[in-house]
Amino acid sequence: MPENFVSDTATALLLRPREFLANARDLVTLKAAVREQSPRYVDIKVPAVVIAGDADTTVWPSIHSRPFAAAVPNAKLIMLPGVGHLVQNAAPELVMGEIDAMISGIAQGTRAAAN
């Protein structure tokens, strides 16, 4: 966790009753929602890159990241050893590089389709 994470991200706002209940509802319904959505992963046609930390105990790679990447055609999976949930803080250059690569690929595909 980055220094000053709690104060910089206003984490205390999550403890307000309305937000706390909304987050609790999301957690309770998450498994059913994923179970309902997962059969449609094979229909995803857009570029997909999954960057996950193998030490993530919030969104478990064995339940979420790996099965999603395996089901989505041509998805790219990048597992970061020893990294937890906030991969964007642990490897910002990697995350930005993958986003830039996807944007470049989409732009090239758009230009090719226009020609």
N, CA, C and O atoms as a GROMACS GRO file, in nm:
protein
  460
    1MET      N    1   0.084  -0.118   0.000
    1MET     CA    2   0.000   0.000   0.000
    1MET      C    3   0.089   0.124   0.000
    1MET      O    4   0.182   0.135   0.080
    2PRO      N    5   0.060   0.216  -0.089
    2PRO     CA    6   0.141   0.338  -0.093
    2PRO      C    7   0.128   0.419   0.036
    2PRO      O    8   0.028   0.412   0.106
    3GLU      N    9   0.231   0.495   0.064
    3GLU     CA   10   0.229   0.582   0.181
    3GLU      C   11   0.112   0.680   0.166
    3GLU      O   12   0.086   0.728   0.055
    4ASN      N   13   0.044   0.708   0.273
    4ASN     CA   14  -0.070   0.801   0.277
    4ASN      C   15  -0.191   0.754   0.196
    4ASN      O   16  -0.277   0.835   0.161
    5PHE      N   17  -0.199   0.626   0.166
    5PHE     CA   18  -0.309   0.574   0.083
    5PHE      C   19  -0.445   0.607   0.144
    5PHE      O   20  -0.533   0.658   0.074
    6VAL      N   21  -0.462   0.579   0.272
    6VAL     CA   22  -0.592   0.599   0.335
    6VAL      C   23  -0.633   0.746   0.331
    6VAL      O   24  -0.746   0.777   0.294
    7SER      N   25  -0.544   0.835   0.368
    7SER     CA   26  -0.580   0.977   0.369
    7SER      C   27  -0.594   1.034   0.227
    7SER      O   28  -0.682   1.117   0.203
    8ASP      N   29  -0.510   0.990   0.135
    8ASP     CA   30  -0.516   1.043  -0.001
    8ASP      C   31  -0.637   0.995  -0.080
    8ASP      O   32  -0.679   1.062  -0.174
    9THR      N   33  -0.693   0.882  -0.044
    9THR     CA   34  -0.805   0.826  -0.119
    9THR      C   35  -0.938   0.844  -0.050
    9THR      O   36  -1.040   0.792  -0.097
   10ALA      N   37  -0.941   0.914   0.062
   10ALA     CA   38  -1.065   0.939   0.135
   10ALA      C   39  -1.137   0.808   0.168
   10ALA      O   40  -1.260   0.799   0.155
   11THR      N   41  -1.062   0.708   0.209
   11THR     CA   42  -1.116   0.577   0.241
   11THR      C   43  -1.226   0.584   0.346
   11THR      O   44  -1.319   0.503   0.346
   12ALA      N   45  -1.215   0.680   0.436
   12ALA     CA   46  -1.317   0.693   0.542
   12ALA      C   47  -1.457   0.715   0.485
   12ALA      O   48  -1.556   0.681   0.550
   13LEU      N   49  -1.466   0.770   0.365
   13LEU     CA   50  -1.598   0.791   0.304
   13LEU      C   51  -1.671   0.659   0.279
   13LEU      O   52  -1.794   0.657   0.273
   14LEU      N   53  -1.596   0.550   0.265
   14LEU     CA   54  -1.658   0.419   0.245
   14LEU      C   55  -1.733   0.370   0.368
   14LEU      O   56  -1.815   0.279   0.359
   15LEU      N   57  -1.705   0.431   0.481
   15LEU     CA   58  -1.770   0.388   0.605
   15LEU      C   59  -1.901   0.463   0.631
   15LEU      O   60  -1.968   0.436   0.731
   16ARG      N   61  -1.938   0.555   0.545
   16ARG     CA   62  -2.068   0.619   0.558
   16ARG      C   63  -2.174   0.512   0.538
   16ARG      O   64  -2.157   0.424   0.453
   17PRO      N   65  -2.284   0.517   0.612
   17PRO     CA   66  -2.384   0.408   0.607
   17PRO      C   67  -2.429   0.370   0.467
   17PRO      O   68  -2.433   0.251   0.436
   18ARG      N   69  -2.462   0.464   0.384
   18ARG     CA   70  -2.512   0.433   0.250
   18ARG      C   71  -2.405   0.360   0.167
   18ARG      O   72  -2.435   0.259   0.103
   19GLU      N   73  -2.283   0.410   0.168
   19GLU     CA   74  -2.174   0.349   0.091
   19GLU      C   75  -2.136   0.213   0.149
   19GLU      O   76  -2.109   0.118   0.074
   20PHE      N   77  -2.134   0.203   0.282
   20PHE     CA   78  -2.102   0.076   0.346
   20PHE      C   79  -2.202  -0.031   0.306
   20PHE      O   80  -2.164  -0.143   0.273
   21LEU      N   81  -2.331   0.004   0.309
   21LEU     CA   82  -2.435  -0.093   0.271
   21LEU      C   83  -2.425  -0.129   0.123
   21LEU      O   84  -2.444  -0.245   0.086
   22ALA      N   85  -2.396  -0.032   0.038
   22ALA     CA   86  -2.382  -0.059  -0.105
   22ALA      C   87  -2.265  -0.154  -0.130
   22ALA      O   88  -2.276  -0.247  -0.210
   23ASN      N   89  -2.152  -0.130  -0.064
   23ASN     CA   90  -2.036  -0.219  -0.080
   23ASN      C   91  -2.067  -0.359  -0.027
   23ASN      O   92  -2.027  -0.458  -0.088
   24ALA      N   93  -2.136  -0.366   0.086
   24ALA     CA   94  -2.173  -0.496   0.142
   24ALA      C   95  -2.264  -0.572   0.046
   24ALA      O   96  -2.248  -0.692   0.027
   25ARG      N   97  -2.359  -0.501  -0.014
   25ARG     CA   98  -2.450  -0.563  -0.112
   25ARG      C   99  -2.372  -0.616  -0.232
   25ARG      O  100  -2.398  -0.726  -0.281
   26ASP      N  101  -2.276  -0.536  -0.279
   26ASP     CA  102  -2.192  -0.580  -0.391
   26ASP      C  103  -2.116  -0.707  -0.356
   26ASP      O  104  -2.109  -0.800  -0.437
   27LEU      N  105  -2.059  -0.712  -0.237
   27LEU     CA  106  -1.984  -0.831  -0.196
   27LEU      C  107  -2.073  -0.954  -0.188
   27LEU      O  108  -2.032  -1.063  -0.229
   28VAL      N  109  -2.192  -0.937  -0.135
   28VAL     CA  110  -2.284  -1.050  -0.118
   28VAL      C  111  -2.330  -1.104  -0.253
   28VAL      O  112  -2.351  -1.225  -0.268
   29THR      N  113  -2.348  -1.017  -0.351
   29THR     CA  114  -2.402  -1.060  -0.481
   29THR      C  115  -2.294  -1.090  -0.585
   29THR      O  116  -2.325  -1.131  -0.696
   30LEU      N  117  -2.167  -1.069  -0.550
   30LEU     CA  118  -2.059  -1.082  -0.648
   30LEU      C  119  -2.050  -1.221  -0.710
   30LEU      O  120  -2.044  -1.233  -0.832
   31LYS      N  121  -2.050  -1.325  -0.629
   31LYS     CA  122  -2.034  -1.459  -0.685
   31LYS      C  123  -2.145  -1.494  -0.783
   31LYS      O  124  -2.119  -1.551  -0.889
   32ALA      N  125  -2.268  -1.460  -0.749
   32ALA     CA  126  -2.379  -1.489  -0.839
   32ALA      C  127  -2.366  -1.409  -0.969
   32ALA      O  128  -2.394  -1.461  -1.077
   33ALA      N  129  -2.323  -1.285  -0.958
   33ALA     CA  130  -2.307  -1.202  -1.078
   33ALA      C  131  -2.198  -1.257  -1.168
   33ALA      O  132  -2.216  -1.264  -1.290
   34VAL      N  133  -2.086  -1.297  -1.110
   34VAL     CA  134  -1.977  -1.354  -1.190
   34VAL      C  135  -2.022  -1.485  -1.254
   34VAL      O  136  -1.992  -1.510  -1.370
   35ARG      N  137  -2.091  -1.567  -1.179
   35ARG     CA  138  -2.141  -1.695  -1.232
   35ARG      C  139  -2.235  -1.671  -1.350
   35ARG      O  140  -2.233  -1.746  -1.448
   36GLU      N  141  -2.318  -1.567  -1.342
   36GLU     CA  142  -2.411  -1.536  -1.450
   36GLU      C  143  -2.340  -1.478  -1.572
   36GLU      O  144  -2.377  -1.507  -1.686
   37GLN      N  145  -2.237  -1.396  -1.549
   37GLN     CA  146  -2.166  -1.330  -1.659
   37GLN      C  147  -2.066  -1.421  -1.729
   37GLN      O  148  -2.046  -1.410  -1.850
   38SER      N  149  -2.003  -1.509  -1.655
   38SER     CA  150  -1.889  -1.584  -1.707
   38SER      C  151  -1.916  -1.664  -1.834
   38SER      O  152  -1.825  -1.674  -1.917
   39PRO      N  153  -2.034  -1.720  -1.857
   39PRO     CA  154  -2.055  -1.790  -1.985
   39PRO      C  155  -2.044  -1.699  -2.107
   39PRO      O  156  -2.024  -1.747  -2.218
   40ARG      N  157  -2.057  -1.569  -2.087
   40ARG     CA  158  -2.052  -1.474  -2.200
   40ARG      C  159  -1.911  -1.423  -2.226
   40ARG      O  160  -1.890  -1.348  -2.321
   41TYR      N  161  -1.814  -1.460  -2.144
   41TYR     CA  162  -1.676  -1.413  -2.164
   41TYR      C  163  -1.624  -1.450  -2.303
   41TYR      O  164  -1.548  -1.375  -2.363
   42VAL      N  165  -1.665  -1.565  -2.353
   42VAL     CA  166  -1.618  -1.609  -2.485
   42VAL      C  167  -1.666  -1.517  -2.597
   42VAL      O  168  -1.611  -1.519  -2.707
   43ASP      N  169  -1.767  -1.436  -2.569
   43ASP     CA  170  -1.821  -1.344  -2.670
   43ASP      C  171  -1.748  -1.211  -2.674
   43ASP      O  172  -1.776  -1.128  -2.761
   44ILE      N  173  -1.655  -1.189  -2.586
   44ILE     CA  174  -1.582  -1.062  -2.583
   44ILE      C  175  -1.487  -1.059  -2.702
   44ILE      O  176  -1.402  -1.147  -2.718
   45LYS      N  177  -1.502  -0.957  -2.784
   45LYS     CA  178  -1.422  -0.946  -2.906
   45LYS      C  179  -1.319  -0.833  -2.901
   45LYS      O  180  -1.235  -0.823  -2.990
   46VAL      N  181  -1.325  -0.748  -2.801
   46VAL     CA  182  -1.231  -0.636  -2.789
   46VAL      C  183  -1.102  -0.685  -2.724
   46VAL      O  184  -1.101  -0.787  -2.655
   47PRO      N  185  -0.994  -0.612  -2.747
   47PRO     CA  186  -0.868  -0.650  -2.682
   47PRO      C  187  -0.884  -0.652  -2.530
   47PRO      O  188  -0.951  -0.567  -2.472
   48ALA      N  189  -0.823  -0.748  -2.466
   48ALA     CA  190  -0.831  -0.760  -2.320
   48ALA      C  191  -0.694  -0.795  -2.265
   48ALA      O  192  -0.628  -0.888  -2.311
   49VAL      N  193  -0.653  -0.719  -2.166
   49VAL     CA  194  -0.530  -0.748  -2.093
   49VAL      C  195  -0.568  -0.754  -1.946
   49VAL      O  196  -0.630  -0.662  -1.894
   50VAL      N  197  -0.530  -0.861  -1.882
   50VAL     CA  198  -0.556  -0.878  -1.739
   50VAL      C  199  -0.421  -0.872  -1.669
   50VAL      O  200  -0.332  -0.953  -1.694
   51ILE      N  201  -0.408  -0.775  -1.580
   51ILE     CA  202  -0.286  -0.762  -1.501
   51ILE      C  203  -0.326  -0.787  -1.357
   51ILE      O  204  -0.409  -0.714  -1.301
   52ALA      N  205  -0.269  -0.888  -1.297
   52ALA     CA  206  -0.308  -0.925  -1.161
   52ALA      C  207  -0.185  -0.960  -1.078
   52ALA      O  208  -0.082  -1.003  -1.130
   53GLY      N  209  -0.200  -0.938  -0.950
   53GLY     CA  210  -0.096  -0.978  -0.858
   53GLY      C  211  -0.125  -1.116  -0.803
   53GLY      O  212  -0.238  -1.145  -0.765
   54ASP      N  213  -0.025  -1.202  -0.799
   54ASP     CA  214  -0.051  -1.338  -0.751
   54ASP      C  215  -0.071  -1.344  -0.599
   54ASP      O  216  -0.106  -1.448  -0.545
   55ALA      N  217  -0.050  -1.231  -0.530
   55ALA     CA  218  -0.073  -1.224  -0.387
   55ALA      C  219  -0.202  -1.147  -0.355
   55ALA      O  220  -0.223  -1.107  -0.240
   56ASP      N  221  -0.287  -1.127  -0.454
   56ASP     CA  222  -0.412  -1.054  -0.435
   56ASP      C  223  -0.509  -1.140  -0.356
   56ASP      O  224  -0.546  -1.249  -0.400
   57THR      N  225  -0.550  -1.091  -0.241
   57THR     CA  226  -0.650  -1.163  -0.160
   57THR      C  227  -0.784  -1.089  -0.160
   57THR      O  228  -0.873  -1.122  -0.082
   58THR      N  229  -0.797  -0.990  -0.247
   58THR     CA  230  -0.924  -0.919  -0.263
   58THR      C  231  -1.000  -0.977  -0.382
   58THR      O  232  -1.117  -1.013  -0.371
   59VAL      N  233  -0.932  -0.987  -0.496
   59VAL     CA  234  -0.987  -1.048  -0.617
   59VAL      C  235  -0.891  -1.162  -0.651
   59VAL      O  236  -0.790  -1.142  -0.718
   60TRP      N  237  -0.925  -1.280  -0.605
   60TRP     CA  238  -0.835  -1.394  -0.616
   60TRP      C  239  -0.807  -1.430  -0.762
   60TRP      O  240  -0.900  -1.453  -0.838
   61PRO      N  241  -0.679  -1.435  -0.801
   61PRO     CA  242  -0.645  -1.470  -0.939
   61PRO      C  243  -0.698  -1.608  -0.981
   61PRO      O  244  -0.737  -1.626  -1.096
   62SER      N  245  -0.699  -1.702  -0.890
   62SER     CA  246  -0.745  -1.837  -0.926
   62SER      C  247  -0.895  -1.842  -0.953
   62SER      O  248  -0.942  -1.932  -1.022
   63ILE      N  249  -0.969  -1.747  -0.901
   63ILE     CA  250  -1.115  -1.744  -0.919
   63ILE      C  251  -1.153  -1.646  -1.031
   63ILE      O  252  -1.248  -1.671  -1.105
   64HIS      N  253  -1.080  -1.536  -1.042
   64HIS     CA  254  -1.121  -1.430  -1.133
   64HIS      C  255  -1.026  -1.412  -1.252
   64HIS      O  256  -1.064  -1.438  -1.366
   65SER      N  257  -0.905  -1.368  -1.227
   65SER     CA  258  -0.813  -1.328  -1.334
   65SER      C  259  -0.782  -1.441  -1.430
   65SER      O  260  -0.798  -1.426  -1.552
   66ARG      N  261  -0.737  -1.553  -1.377
   66ARG     CA  262  -0.697  -1.664  -1.465
   66ARG      C  263  -0.815  -1.720  -1.546
   66ARG      O  264  -0.802  -1.737  -1.667
   67PRO      N  265  -0.930  -1.750  -1.481
   67PRO     CA  266  -1.042  -1.801  -1.561
   67PRO      C  267  -1.093  -1.700  -1.664
   67PRO      O  268  -1.129  -1.738  -1.776
   68PHE      N  269  -1.095  -1.572  -1.629
   68PHE     CA  270  -1.139  -1.470  -1.724
   68PHE      C  271  -1.046  -1.467  -1.845
   68PHE      O  272  -1.092  -1.470  -1.959
   69ALA      N  273  -0.916  -1.460  -1.820
   69ALA     CA  274  -0.819  -1.456  -1.930
   69ALA      C  275  -0.823  -1.583  -2.015
   69ALA      O  276  -0.803  -1.577  -2.136
   70ALA      N  277  -0.850  -1.696  -1.952
   70ALA     CA  278  -0.858  -1.821  -2.028
   70ALA      C  279  -0.982  -1.827  -2.115
   70ALA      O  280  -0.981  -1.889  -2.221
   71ALA      N  281  -1.090  -1.762  -2.071
   71ALA     CA  282  -1.216  -1.770  -2.144
   71ALA      C  283  -1.227  -1.667  -2.256
   71ALA      O  284  -1.296  -1.692  -2.356
   72VAL      N  285  -1.161  -1.553  -2.241
   72VAL     CA  286  -1.173  -1.446  -2.341
   72VAL      C  287  -1.076  -1.474  -2.456
   72VAL      O  288  -0.956  -1.490  -2.434
   73PRO      N  289  -1.128  -1.481  -2.578
   73PRO     CA  290  -1.040  -1.508  -2.692
   73PRO      C  291  -0.929  -1.403  -2.702
   73PRO      O  292  -0.954  -1.283  -2.697
   74ASN      N  293  -0.809  -1.450  -2.717
   74ASN     CA  294  -0.691  -1.364  -2.735
   74ASN      C  295  -0.661  -1.271  -2.619
   74ASN      O  296  -0.591  -1.171  -2.638
   75ALA      N  297  -0.710  -1.300  -2.501
   75ALA     CA  298  -0.678  -1.217  -2.384
   75ALA      C  299  -0.533  -1.241  -2.344
   75ALA      O  300  -0.480  -1.351  -2.361
   76LYS      N  301  -0.472  -1.138  -2.293
   76LYS     CA  302  -0.335  -1.146  -2.245
   76LYS      C  303  -0.339  -1.139  -2.093
   76LYS      O  304  -0.400  -1.049  -2.036
   77LEU      N  305  -0.274  -1.234  -2.027
   77LEU     CA  306  -0.269  -1.238  -1.881
   77LEU      C  307  -0.127  -1.209  -1.836
   77LEU      O  308  -0.032  -1.273  -1.880
   78ILE      N  309  -0.114  -1.112  -1.747
   78ILE     CA  310   0.015  -1.079  -1.688
   78ILE      C  311   0.000  -1.095  -1.537
   78ILE      O  312  -0.074  -1.021  -1.473
   79MET      N  313   0.071  -1.193  -1.481
   79MET     CA  314   0.068  -1.216  -1.336
   79MET      C  315   0.195  -1.156  -1.275
   79MET      O  316   0.306  -1.186  -1.319
   80LEU      N  317   0.177  -1.072  -1.175
   80LEU     CA  318   0.290  -1.008  -1.108
   80LEU      C  319   0.318  -1.080  -0.977
   80LEU      O  320   0.235  -1.080  -0.886
   81PRO      N  321   0.435  -1.143  -0.966
   81PRO     CA  322   0.467  -1.219  -0.846
   81PRO      C  323   0.483  -1.127  -0.723
   81PRO      O  324   0.548  -1.023  -0.729
   82GLY      N  325   0.421  -1.171  -0.614
   82GLY     CA  326   0.435  -1.099  -0.488
   82GLY      C  327   0.355  -0.971  -0.479
   82GLY      O  328   0.368  -0.897  -0.381
   83VAL      N  329   0.271  -0.943  -0.578
   83VAL     CA  330   0.194  -0.819  -0.580
   83VAL      C  331   0.051  -0.849  -0.537
   83VAL      O  332  -0.006  -0.953  -0.570
   84GLY      N  333  -0.006  -0.755  -0.462
   84GLY     CA  334  -0.143  -0.769  -0.414
   84GLY      C  335  -0.244  -0.706  -0.508
   84GLY      O  336  -0.228  -0.712  -0.630
   85HIS      N  337  -0.346  -0.646  -0.451
   85HIS     CA  338  -0.462  -0.599  -0.528
   85HIS      C  339  -0.435  -0.475  -0.612
   85HIS      O  340  -0.493  -0.462  -0.720
   86LEU      N  341  -0.351  -0.385  -0.569
   86LEU     CA  342  -0.334  -0.257  -0.639
   86LEU      C  343  -0.217  -0.263  -0.737
   86LEU      O  344  -0.113  -0.201  -0.714
   87VAL      N  345  -0.234  -0.338  -0.844
   87VAL     CA  346  -0.126  -0.354  -0.942
   87VAL      C  347  -0.087  -0.220  -1.004
   87VAL      O  348   0.029  -0.201  -1.041
   88GLN      N  349  -0.181  -0.129  -1.016
   88GLN     CA  350  -0.150   0.001  -1.075
   88GLN      C  351  -0.052   0.081  -0.988
   88GLN      O  352   0.019   0.167  -1.039
   89ASN      N  353  -0.048   0.052  -0.859
   89ASN     CA  354   0.049   0.118  -0.770
   89ASN      C  355   0.182   0.043  -0.768
   89ASN      O  356   0.288   0.104  -0.753
   90ALA      N  357   0.175  -0.088  -0.783
   90ALA     CA  358   0.297  -0.170  -0.779
   90ALA      C  359   0.376  -0.162  -0.908
   90ALA      O  360   0.499  -0.169  -0.906
   91ALA      N  361   0.307  -0.149  -1.020
   91ALA     CA  362   0.374  -0.149  -1.151
   91ALA      C  363   0.307  -0.048  -1.245
   91ALA      O  364   0.253  -0.088  -1.348
   92PRO      N  365   0.311   0.080  -1.211
   92PRO     CA  366   0.241   0.179  -1.295
   92PRO      C  367   0.292   0.185  -1.438
   92PRO      O  368   0.213   0.205  -1.531
   93GLU      N  369   0.421   0.170  -1.458
   93GLU     CA  370   0.476   0.177  -1.594
   93GLU      C  371   0.424   0.062  -1.679
   93GLU      O  372   0.392   0.080  -1.796
   94LEU      N  373   0.416  -0.056  -1.620
   94LEU     CA  374   0.363  -0.172  -1.692
   94LEU      C  375   0.217  -0.149  -1.730
   94LEU      O  376   0.179  -0.173  -1.845
   95VAL      N  377   0.138  -0.105  -1.636
   95VAL     CA  378  -0.004  -0.081  -1.662
   95VAL      C  379  -0.021   0.024  -1.772
   95VAL      O  380  -0.097   0.003  -1.867
   96MET      N  381   0.050   0.136  -1.761
   96MET     CA  382   0.040   0.240  -1.863
   96MET      C  383   0.090   0.191  -1.999
   96MET      O  384   0.033   0.225  -2.102
   97GLY      N  385   0.196   0.111  -1.998
   97GLY     CA  386   0.247   0.056  -2.124
   97GLY      C  387   0.147  -0.036  -2.191
   97GLY      O  388   0.133  -0.032  -2.314
   98GLU      N  389   0.078  -0.118  -2.113
   98GLU     CA  390  -0.023  -0.208  -2.171
   98GLU      C  391  -0.142  -0.129  -2.224
   98GLU      O  392  -0.197  -0.164  -2.328
   99ILE      N  393  -0.182  -0.025  -2.154
   99ILE     CA  394  -0.291   0.061  -2.203
   99ILE      C  395  -0.249   0.128  -2.334
   99ILE      O  396  -0.326   0.129  -2.430
  100ASP      N  397  -0.129   0.183  -2.337
  100ASP     CA  398  -0.079   0.247  -2.460
  100ASP      C  399  -0.074   0.147  -2.576
  100ASP      O  400  -0.110   0.180  -2.688
  101ALA      N  401  -0.029   0.025  -2.548
  101ALA     CA  402  -0.020  -0.078  -2.653
  101ALA      C  403  -0.159  -0.112  -2.706
  101ALA      O  404  -0.177  -0.131  -2.827
  102MET      N  405  -0.258  -0.121  -2.618
  102MET     CA  406  -0.394  -0.150  -2.662
  102MET      C  407  -0.448  -0.036  -2.747
  102MET      O  408  -0.510  -0.059  -2.851
  103ILE      N  409  -0.425   0.089  -2.703
  103ILE     CA  410  -0.473   0.204  -2.780
  103ILE      C  411  -0.407   0.207  -2.917
  103ILE      O  412  -0.474   0.231  -3.018
  104SER      N  413  -0.278   0.182  -2.922
  104SER     CA  414  -0.207   0.179  -3.050
  104SER      C  415  -0.263   0.070  -3.141
  104SER      O  416  -0.282   0.092  -3.260
  105GLY      N  417  -0.288  -0.046  -3.084
  105GLY     CA  418  -0.343  -0.157  -3.162
  105GLY      C  419  -0.481  -0.126  -3.215
  105GLY      O  420  -0.513  -0.161  -3.329
  106ILE      N  421  -0.563  -0.061  -3.134
  106ILE     CA  422  -0.698  -0.024  -3.178
  106ILE      C  423  -0.689   0.081  -3.288
  106ILE      O  424  -0.760   0.073  -3.388
  107ALA      N  425  -0.601   0.178  -3.269
  107ALA     CA  426  -0.584   0.283  -3.370
  107ALA      C  427  -0.536   0.224  -3.502
  107ALA      O  428  -0.585   0.263  -3.608
  108GLN      N  429  -0.441   0.130  -3.497
  108GLN     CA  430  -0.391   0.067  -3.619
  108GLN      C  431  -0.502  -0.012  -3.686
  108GLN      O  432  -0.514  -0.012  -3.809
  109GLY      N  433  -0.582  -0.081  -3.607
  109GLY     CA  434  -0.693  -0.158  -3.663
  109GLY      C  435  -0.798  -0.070  -3.728
  109GLY      O  436  -0.855  -0.106  -3.831
  110THR      N  437  -0.822   0.046  -3.668
  110THR     CA  438  -0.918   0.142  -3.725
  110THR      C  439  -0.866   0.198  -3.857
  110THR      O  440  -0.942   0.212  -3.953
  111ARG      N  441  -0.737   0.228  -3.860
  111ARG     CA  442  -0.679   0.280  -3.986
  111ARG      C  443  -0.682   0.174  -4.094
  111ARG      O  444  -0.710   0.203  -4.210
  112ALA      N  445  -0.654   0.050  -4.056
  112ALA     CA  446  -0.653  -0.059  -4.156
  112ALA      C  447  -0.794  -0.082  -4.210
  112ALA      O  448  -0.812  -0.108  -4.328
  113ALA      N  449  -0.893  -0.073  -4.123
  113ALA     CA  450  -1.032  -0.094  -4.166
  113ALA      C  451  -1.079   0.019  -4.258
  113ALA      O  452  -1.162  -0.003  -4.346
  114ALA      N  453  -1.026   0.139  -4.236
  114ALA     CA  454  -1.065   0.254  -4.319
  114ALA      C  455  -1.006   0.247  -4.458
  114ALA      O  456  -1.061   0.303  -4.553
  115ASN      N  457  -0.893   0.177  -4.472
  115ASN     CA  458  -0.826   0.168  -4.603
  115ASN      C  459  -0.888   0.065  -4.686
  115ASN      O  460  -0.846   0.043  -4.800
   0.00000   0.00000   0.00000
